[in-house]
Amino acid sequence: MNNTAAHSVMVDAILRNLRAANIAAWKNSPVKACVNGRWVQYGIIGQADISGLLPDGRRLEIEVKTGKGKQTPAQKMFENTIRRNNGVFVLAGSVEDAMKAVNG
């Protein structure tokens, strides 16, 4: 399985586990689209792969990394923004990493 496929499989597995734990979560997919002849980007550069809300109301962001993947500078800036605002940011290399961080 290539790294892109492994990443997609892990994102989906984390989402299934979060939903099984009654945590609202969804996949982020930044999109570029041509609108009236101009290219527009929707989403935030560096945003995490998964967003959600924890039962106590805090924002949850999970950045999934497979293989030798590392955070980009934009992803690190996004992480810092979430943490500065009392959100929970998880850098997950596995489903277990994500669930351990969420469950405390």
PASEBA-1860 file (N, C-alpha, C; in nm, 3 decimals):
! residues 104
1> MNNTAAHS> 0.085/-0.117/0.000/0.000/0.000/0.000/0.090/0.124/0.000 ~ 0.062/0.220/-0.090/0.145/0.340/-0.093/0.109/0.433/0.023 ~ 0.191/0.534/0.045/0.173/0.621/0.162/0.041/0.697/0.157 ~ -0.002/0.740/0.039/-0.129/0.811/0.026/-0.245/0.721/0.066 ~ -0.243/0.597/0.020/-0.349/0.503/0.055/-0.345/0.471/0.204 ~ -0.226/0.452/0.260/-0.213/0.423/0.403/-0.266/0.540/0.486 ~ -0.239/0.661/0.441/-0.287/0.780/0.511/-0.439/0.783/0.511 ~ -0.499/0.760/0.396/-0.645/0.760/0.384/-0.709/0.652/0.471
9> VMVDAILR> -0.649/0.534/0.473/-0.700/0.424/0.556/-0.693/0.462/0.704 ~ -0.582/0.526/0.746/-0.569/0.562/0.887/-0.667/0.673/0.925 ~ -0.685/0.772/0.839/-0.782/0.879/0.867/-0.920/0.817/0.886 ~ -0.960/0.729/0.796/-1.092/0.666/0.807/-1.104/0.582/0.934 ~ -0.998/0.511/0.972/-1.002/0.428/1.093/-1.013/0.515/1.218 ~ -0.941/0.626/1.221/-0.950/0.717/1.336/-1.091/0.775/1.345 ~ -1.148/0.815/1.232/-1.285/0.868/1.234/-1.385/0.764/1.286 ~ -1.371/0.639/1.244/-1.460/0.533/1.293/-1.448/0.519/1.445
17> NLRAANIA> -1.325/0.520/1.495/-1.303/0.505/1.639/-1.357/0.624/1.717 ~ -1.338/0.744/1.664/-1.391/0.864/1.731/-1.543/0.859/1.738 ~ -1.605/0.822/1.627/-1.752/0.815/1.625/-1.803/0.706/1.718 ~ -1.731/0.594/1.727/-1.770/0.487/1.820/-1.760/0.534/1.964 ~ -1.673/0.632/1.990/-1.658/0.689/2.124/-1.749/0.811/2.143 ~ -1.844/0.830/2.051/-1.939/0.941/2.056/-1.873/1.078/2.053 ~ -1.766/1.089/1.976/-1.698/1.217/1.958/-1.730/1.264/1.816 ~ -1.786/1.384/1.807/-1.819/1.442/1.677/-1.689/1.474/1.604
25> AWKNSPVK> -1.671/1.419/1.485/-1.548/1.441/1.410/-1.575/1.427/1.261 ~ -1.495/1.497/1.181/-1.510/1.495/1.037/-1.376/1.516/0.970 ~ -1.369/1.473/0.845/-1.247/1.484/0.766/-1.240/1.623/0.703 ~ -1.122/1.682/0.708/-1.098/1.810/0.641/-1.034/1.784/0.506 ~ -1.085/1.849/0.406/-1.028/1.837/0.273/-1.024/1.975/0.208 ~ -0.910/2.043/0.218/-0.903/2.173/0.151/-0.927/2.154/0.002 ~ -0.996/2.249/-0.058/-1.036/2.237/-0.197/-1.002/2.366/-0.271 ~ -0.957/2.351/-0.394/-0.941/2.466/-0.483/-1.045/2.451/-0.593
33> ACVNGRWV> -1.113/2.562/-0.623/-1.216/2.557/-0.725/-1.211/2.684/-0.809 ~ -1.251/2.672/-0.932/-1.258/2.787/-1.020/-1.398/2.846/-1.008 ~ -1.405/2.970/-0.960/-1.532/3.039/-0.941/-1.528/3.167/-1.024 ~ -1.617/3.177/-1.121/-1.621/3.295/-1.208/-1.485/3.326/-1.269 ~ -1.413/3.221/-1.310/-1.285/3.239/-1.376/-1.166/3.262/-1.283 ~ -1.189/3.262/-1.152/-1.081/3.281/-1.054/-1.069/3.157/-0.967 ~ -0.945/3.120/-0.935/-0.922/3.006/-0.847/-0.936/3.052/-0.702 ~ -1.016/2.979/-0.627/-1.042/3.009/-0.486/-1.009/2.886/-0.404
41> QYGIIGQA> -0.943/2.908/-0.290/-0.914/2.796/-0.200/-1.007/2.802/-0.081 ~ -1.068/2.688/-0.051/-1.153/2.674/0.066/-1.077/2.592/0.168 ~ -1.082/2.632/0.292/-1.007/2.564/0.396/-0.885/2.646/0.433 ~ -0.814/2.601/0.533/-0.698/2.672/0.586/-0.572/2.594/0.550 ~ -0.473/2.663/0.495/-0.347/2.597/0.465/-0.287/2.548/0.596 ~ -0.253/2.420/0.601/-0.195/2.362/0.721/-0.295/2.301/0.816 ~ -0.424/2.311/0.783/-0.524/2.255/0.874/-0.504/2.105/0.890 ~ -0.549/2.053/1.004/-0.533/1.911/1.033/-0.625/1.826/0.945
49> DISGLLPD> -0.595/1.698/0.939/-0.673/1.604/0.858/-0.813/1.581/0.914 ~ -0.825/1.587/1.047/-0.952/1.559/1.114/-0.981/1.672/1.213 ~ -1.105/1.720/1.212/-1.152/1.818/1.310/-1.267/1.757/1.387 ~ -1.290/1.809/1.506/-1.402/1.759/1.584/-1.425/1.843/1.707 ~ -1.523/1.799/1.785/-1.557/1.863/1.912/-1.559/1.756/2.020 ~ -1.485/1.782/2.126/-1.484/1.689/2.239/-1.609/1.711/2.324 ~ -1.649/1.613/2.404/-1.770/1.626/2.485/-1.770/1.749/2.577 ~ -1.650/1.795/2.617/-1.646/1.914/2.704/-1.647/2.045/2.625
57> GRRLEIEV> -1.663/2.035/2.491/-1.675/2.153/2.407/-1.546/2.202/2.343 ~ -1.432/2.143/2.382/-1.306/2.186/2.321/-1.296/2.136/2.177 ~ -1.225/2.215/2.099/-1.201/2.178/1.959/-1.094/2.071/1.954 ~ -1.112/1.975/1.867/-1.018/1.866/1.845/-0.964/1.873/1.704 ~ -0.833/1.864/1.691/-0.768/1.860/1.560/-0.667/1.746/1.561 ~ -0.674/1.660/1.461/-0.582/1.546/1.451/-0.510/1.551/1.317 ~ -0.380/1.562/1.322/-0.296/1.555/1.202/-0.241/1.414/1.193 ~ -0.270/1.345/1.085/-0.230/1.207/1.066/-0.101/1.203/0.983
65> KTGKGKQT> -0.004/1.129/1.033/0.122/1.111/0.961/0.151/0.962/0.949 ~ 0.181/0.918/0.828/0.218/0.779/0.805/0.360/0.774/0.751 ~ 0.421/0.660/0.763/0.557/0.644/0.711/0.651/0.743/0.775 ~ 0.725/0.814/0.691/0.822/0.912/0.740/0.767/1.054/0.731 ~ 0.635/1.068/0.724/0.572/1.200/0.711/0.605/1.290/0.829 ~ 0.627/1.417/0.800/0.656/1.518/0.902/0.567/1.638/0.878 ~ 0.540/1.712/0.986/0.460/1.833/0.974/0.530/1.939/0.891 ~ 0.452/2.008/0.812/0.503/2.123/0.738/0.503/2.244/0.831
73> PAQKMFEN> 0.574/2.351/0.796/0.569/2.473/0.877/0.425/2.525/0.894 ~ 0.343/2.518/0.789/0.204/2.564/0.800/0.125/2.477/0.898 ~ 0.151/2.346/0.899/0.082/2.257/0.993/0.125/2.287/1.137 ~ 0.251/2.321/1.157/0.298/2.356/1.291/0.234/2.486/1.338 ~ 0.218/2.582/1.247/0.151/2.707/1.283/0.006/2.680/1.321 ~ -0.062/2.593/1.246/-0.200/2.557/1.277/-0.207/2.491/1.415 ~ -0.115/2.398/1.442/-0.109/2.333/1.573/-0.096/2.436/1.685 ~ -0.005/2.531/1.668/0.016/2.634/1.770/-0.109/2.718/1.792
81> TIRRNNGV> -0.180/2.749/1.687/-0.304/2.826/1.699/-0.407/2.749/1.781 ~ -0.422/2.622/1.752/-0.520/2.540/1.825/-0.481/2.532/1.973 ~ -0.356/2.503/2.002/-0.311/2.489/2.141/-0.323/2.621/2.218 ~ -0.289/2.733/2.152/-0.299/2.865/2.218/-0.441/2.898/2.259 ~ -0.536/2.839/2.188/-0.677/2.868/2.214/-0.747/2.754/2.289 ~ -0.667/2.678/2.364/-0.718/2.570/2.451/-0.782/2.454/2.378 ~ -0.750/2.438/2.250/-0.797/2.321/2.178/-0.702/2.204/2.200 ~ -0.742/2.089/2.154/-0.661/1.968/2.165/-0.609/1.935/2.026
89> FVLAGSVE> -0.477/1.930/2.013/-0.413/1.896/1.886/-0.338/1.766/1.906 ~ -0.358/1.672/1.813/-0.293/1.542/1.820/-0.217/1.518/1.690 ~ -0.090/1.483/1.703/-0.011/1.438/1.590/-0.010/1.286/1.600 ~ -0.087/1.220/1.513/-0.111/1.077/1.526/-0.038/0.997/1.419 ~ 0.040/0.900/1.464/0.104/0.806/1.374/0.030/0.674/1.371 ~ -0.077/0.665/1.452/-0.158/0.543/1.457/-0.295/0.577/1.515 ~ -0.388/0.484/1.498/-0.520/0.500/1.558/-0.505/0.508/1.710 ~ -0.416/0.426/1.764/-0.395/0.423/1.909/-0.345/0.558/1.960
97> DAMKAVNG> -0.254/0.624/1.887/-0.207/0.757/1.927/-0.324/0.854/1.941 ~ -0.411/0.853/1.842/-0.524/0.945/1.842/-0.618/0.918/1.958 ~ -0.653/0.792/1.978/-0.751/0.759/2.082/-0.693/0.779/2.222 ~ -0.565/0.750/2.240/-0.500/0.771/2.370/-0.502/0.919/2.406 ~ -0.473/1.005/2.310/-0.472/1.149/2.336/-0.613/1.202/2.367 ~ -0.711/1.150/2.298/-0.848/1.195/2.316/-0.905/1.145/2.449 ~ -0.870/1.023/2.486/-0.924/0.964/2.609/-0.846/1.001/2.734 ~ -0.738/1.076/2.714/-0.660/1.122/2.827/-0.565/1.018/2.872
END
